C-alpha cells in the first residue's frame, strides 16, 4: 500500500543577522496564517534550522496541489506575514530567478507499510 500524501521538503538560507527575529516570529505564527495552511490541505508542517539553512517539510493531503498553493499565495494575511519573514531569508544560489524556497529531492523514504524481504533486502 503506497502512501498517497505528497511530501514536500524545501530549503532557503536564513540571514544570520535576522535569525533571532525569524525565531521570534515563528514562536507566535499568526492564527490566520495557520488556518490558511490547514485549509490548503497541509499537515505535519515543520521548519528546521541548521547552519544557516532553513529546511521546511510538510505533507499535502488534498487533491489539487496547485490550486491549494495558489490559495495560500493569494491570501492577504499570508502576504502580510511574508512581508515580515521574507527579509529574514535569502534564496539559495541554485534557485531559479524569482524562486524563493527551493524544493529538495527525496532520495529515501521508509513507509510504515514497507516490508523487508526474507533475504533482508
C-alpha positions as CSV (number, residue, x, y, z in Angstrom):
1,X,0.0,0.0,0.0
2,X,1.6,3.3,-1.1
3,X,1.0,6.4,0.9
4,X,-0.9,8.9,-1.2
5,X,0.2,12.0,0.7
6,X,2.5,14.3,-1.2
7,X,5.6,15.0,0.8
8,X,7.3,18.4,0.2
9,X,10.7,19.5,1.5
10,X,12.3,22.8,0.7
11,X,15.3,24.9,1.6
12,X,16.3,28.5,1.9
13,X,19.1,30.4,3.7
14,X,18.4,32.4,6.9
15,X,20.2,35.7,7.0
16,X,22.4,35.5,10.2
17,X,21.5,39.0,11.3
18,X,17.8,38.0,11.1
19,X,17.9,34.7,12.9
20,X,16.5,35.9,16.3
21,X,13.8,37.9,14.5
22,X,12.8,34.8,12.5
23,X,12.7,32.7,15.6
24,X,10.6,35.3,17.4
25,X,8.1,35.5,14.5
26,X,7.7,31.7,14.4
27,X,7.3,31.4,18.1
28,X,3.9,33.1,17.5
29,X,2.7,32.4,14.0
30,X,-0.5,34.3,13.3
31,X,-3.6,32.0,13.7
32,X,-5.0,33.2,10.4
33,X,-1.8,32.0,8.6
34,X,-2.0,28.6,10.4
35,X,-5.7,28.4,9.4
36,X,-4.9,29.1,5.7
37,X,-2.2,26.4,5.7
38,X,-4.6,23.9,7.2
39,X,-7.4,24.9,4.8
40,X,-5.0,24.2,1.9
41,X,-4.7,20.6,3.0
42,X,-1.2,20.9,4.5
43,X,-0.4,18.8,7.6
44,X,2.7,17.9,9.6
45,X,4.4,21.2,8.7
46,X,7.7,21.9,10.3
47,X,10.6,24.3,9.7
48,X,14.1,23.3,10.9
49,X,17.2,25.4,11.2
50,X,20.8,24.2,10.9
51,X,24.0,26.1,10.0
52,X,22.1,29.0,8.4
53,X,19.8,26.8,6.3
54,X,16.0,26.6,6.9
55,X,14.6,23.2,6.0
56,X,10.8,23.0,5.7
57,X,8.8,19.8,5.5
58,X,5.1,19.2,5.1
59,X,2.6,16.7,3.8
60,X,-0.1,17.6,1.4
61,X,-3.3,15.6,1.7
62,X,-5.6,17.3,-0.8
63,X,-6.4,16.5,-4.4
64,X,-5.4,19.8,-6.2
65,X,-2.0,20.9,-5.0
66,X,-1.6,23.8,-7.5
67,X,-5.0,25.3,-6.5
68,X,-4.3,25.0,-2.8
69,X,-0.8,26.6,-3.2
70,X,-2.4,29.4,-5.2
71,X,-4.9,29.9,-2.4
72,X,-2.0,30.4,0.0
73,X,-0.2,32.8,-2.3
74,X,-3.5,34.8,-2.8
75,X,-4.3,35.1,0.9
76,X,-3.9,38.7,2.1
77,X,-2.9,37.8,5.7
78,X,-0.3,35.3,4.5
79,X,1.1,38.0,2.2
80,X,1.4,40.3,5.2
81,X,3.2,37.5,7.1
82,X,5.6,37.1,4.3
83,X,6.4,40.8,4.4
84,X,7.8,40.1,7.8
85,X,9.5,36.7,7.1
86,X,10.9,37.2,3.6
87,X,13.5,39.8,4.6
88,X,14.9,37.2,7.0
89,X,15.5,34.8,4.2
90,X,17.8,34.5,1.2
91,X,17.3,32.2,-1.8
92,X,20.0,29.5,-2.4
93,X,22.5,30.3,-5.2
94,X,21.0,27.4,-7.2
95,X,17.4,28.9,-7.1
96,X,15.9,29.9,-10.4
97,X,15.3,33.7,-10.9
98,X,12.3,34.7,-8.7
99,X,12.3,31.3,-6.9
100,X,12.3,31.6,-3.1
101,X,12.1,28.3,-1.2
102,X,13.5,25.5,-3.4
103,X,12.2,22.0,-3.3
104,X,14.5,19.3,-2.2
105,X,14.7,15.9,-3.9
106,X,13.5,13.0,-1.9
107,X,16.3,10.3,-2.1
108,X,14.9,7.9,0.5
109,X,11.6,7.0,2.1
110,X,10.7,4.4,4.7
111,X,7.0,3.9,4.8
112,X,5.3,2.1,7.7
113,X,3.8,-0.3,5.2
114,X,7.2,-1.2,3.6
115,X,8.3,-4.7,4.3
116,X,11.8,-6.2,4.3
117,X,12.2,-9.4,2.2
118,X,13.2,-12.7,3.6
119,X,16.8,-12.1,2.4
120,X,17.0,-8.9,4.5
121,X,16.6,-6.6,1.4
